[in-house]
């Protein structure tokens, strides 16, 4: 008897493009920066739309937030969210 296979999640084109931006950009851009990147490419997208798709990508565990403490000027600490990709190697 065969075990049931997990069906791949179908992602919207916008979410795929956001993943591409996150993959290429090493600075871990936030939703406003991602929207600006799209605007420079000639694609009008709102930062709220980007946040929605990032939330969906987090729900299916393609990206996740990690809190990182940053020491700025005068030793002021800030928290920053970093999006991390889960890459799987198929063998």
N, C-alpha and C positions, 0 to 999 in steps of 0.2 A: 504494500500500500504506500502510495507516494504522500509525502508530507505537503501540506499546502504551502505554496510559495507566497512570499509577501509581495503584494503589488506595488510597483513604484508610484510615488506620489507625482501627480501631474502638476507642474508649476506654471503659473502664468508667465508670459514673456517678460513682464516688468520685473518679476522676482528673479528671473534668470539673468537679466541685464544688471540688476543690483548685485547679484553674486559675482558677475564678471568684474564690476567696478571694485568690489571688496577684494577680489583675488589679485587684481592688477595693482591697486593702490596700496602701498605699504604703510601709509600713515593712519590707517583705521579711521576713515572719514565718518562723520556723523550724518544724520539724515539731511541736514541743510546743505552740507558739502556734497553729498551724493546728488541732491537735486540740482546744485550748481553745475556739477559735472555733466549731468544730462542736458542742462540748458545750453552748455557750451557745445554739445553734440547736436543741438537743434531739436531736442525733445523736451517739451514743457511737461514737467511733473512736479507736483506739490510735495513739500517735505512731509506732510501728513500721510500722503500715499506711500512714501518711502518708509515711514515708521510703521505703517500697517503691514507692508510686505516683510519688513524686518521682524516684526512680531510673529508673523506666520512662519517665517524661516526658523525662528527660535523654537516655535511649537513643534516643528517636525525635526528639530535638533540638527539642522544644517549649520547654524551659527549659534554661538552662545556668548553671553557677557561675562567678562571677568573684571572685577574691580581692581584697579591699579592705583596706588597712592603716588601722587606726584608732589615733589617738593618744589615749589615755585620760588619767586623772589621773597626774600625775608622769611624763609622757611615756612611759608604758608602751604598747608597740605590741601590737596584737591583730590577728588575721586574722578576717575575717567572710566568709561565703559569701553572695553575692547571686544571687537567681534572676532571670534576664532572659528575657523573652518574645521570641520571634521572630514578629513580626507581618508578614504578607504582604498586600499590597494587590492585589486582583484587578482587572485592567483589562479 
